Amino acid sequence: MPKSLTLGYRVEFWPRREKDLSRMFGMAGLADVSTRRLTWKESFADGGKAYEFFAATSSAWWYAKVPSDKVPSVAKKLRNAFERKAVKEITTDIILAYGRKP
């Protein structure tokens, strides 16, 4: 897992544009589709606390991509990077999408 994915770059799980998600909902047969993006920031005292938040909220997805015998060393490298770079803020954004079945 490249550290750049968690330190200073946007992490993407789904389409990054609302219109892409709206199109997907339409292709699934939903009508009256609307979307809304929500963005917020979490602030932390230090990089260790920021890493702990990351580990508790999103690391399961990332670590599923890493061989199980490598997870401890990857986790240690990530924690060290969070602390060395003094990460004190994590920004999260999501897109909510609504539609109705005709």
PyMOL commands that set and color helices and strands:
alter all, ss='L'
color gray80, all
select helices_A, chain A and resi 3-5+18-27+47-57+59-63+68-84
alter helices_A, ss='H'
color red, helices_A
select strands_A, chain A and resi 31-43+89-100
alter strands_A, ss='S'
color yellow, strands_A
deselect
rebuild
show_as cartoon
